[in-house]
Amino acid sequence: MYRKGKHHQNFHRIAETKRILFLVMFFITFVPCKPQTILGTTGMMNIPSADMRAEGTFDGGASFIQKDLLYKKTYNTYLYYVSFTPFSWIELTLRETLIKTRKSKQEPDKIGFYQQDRSTTIRLRPITEGKYWPSVVIAANDIYSDHGGSKYACIYGVATKHFPIASVGTIEATVGYAYPRKKGETYDGVMGGVSFSPAFFPDMRVMGEYDTHGYNFGIGAFLFRHLNLTCFTREFSGVNATISYQYTIPY
């Protein structure tokens, strides 16, 4: 009986060791990465930040968007995007948002995602974060938009500062202002947010923000070196989510 009990204890020690090793291997797969907004630009949830992805980073993803968050529609929608950071001071994004319409004049009763709204963002970072000052980004959504036809069309500026707290984590604060081509659209006015990344899991962020129209709360994480996930709610009235794949080209 003694030998059997000792063998049983050894078995549990081995199993526990394997579980610990698995967790260690799981967590070391996380690498530093800048998360994306629901529109695909670097930022929090629905507001951009003045962070930039690493030079040479490609990001491609898709988002599920609750009604009223972006387009003030009566239905939920989706978008997909590609983003590229050729240098540390510039970021380029192209996205397509699905719009519900009638299929055709011949089939007016068929309603579905038959149209897409194409949108672009160009972001420039003239100031990089230092010990005593924040990083600053100026950007434009849809600079080619005719008479503000795009819901995203605006210019904006944001500043971001990180505050490391030893053995606790890092607080990130962002504040900015967006001037739309047409009042009352997606971004219009003051925006800002705060996120916290714990020291034991630096690639996870708990976030809260004001996106010029409402308050969002959520969480994001970067997994397995390439997978970026973000999930949040607009004032607890619905769920939004983004998933993307990131890859940095070495050059």
Sequence and secondary structure as in RCSB ss.txt:
>XXXX:A:sequence
MYRKGKHHQNFHRIAETKRILFLVMFFITFVPCKPQTILGTTGMMNIPSADMRAEGTFDGGASFIQKDLLYKKTY
NTYLYYVSFTPFSWIELTLRETLIKTRKSKQEPDKIGFYQQDRSTTIRLRPITEGKYWPSVVIAANDIYSDHGGS
KYACIYGVATKHFPIASVGTIEATVGYAYPRKKGETYDGVMGGVSFSPAFFPDMRVMGEYDTHGYNFGIGAFLFR
HLNLTCFTREFSGVNATISYQYTIPY
>XXXX:A:secstr
 HHHHHHHHHHHHHHHHHHHHHHHHHHHT      B TTSSBBSSSSB S    TTEEEEEEEEE TTSSS  SS
 EEEEEEEEEEETTEEEEEEEEEEEEES SS TT EEEEEEEEEEEEEEEEE   SSS EEEEEEE TT GGG S
TT EEEEEEEEEEEETTTEEEEEEEEEEEESSTTSSS EEEEEEEEEETT TTEEEEEEE SS EEEEEEEEETT
TEEEEEEEETTS EEEEEEEEEE   
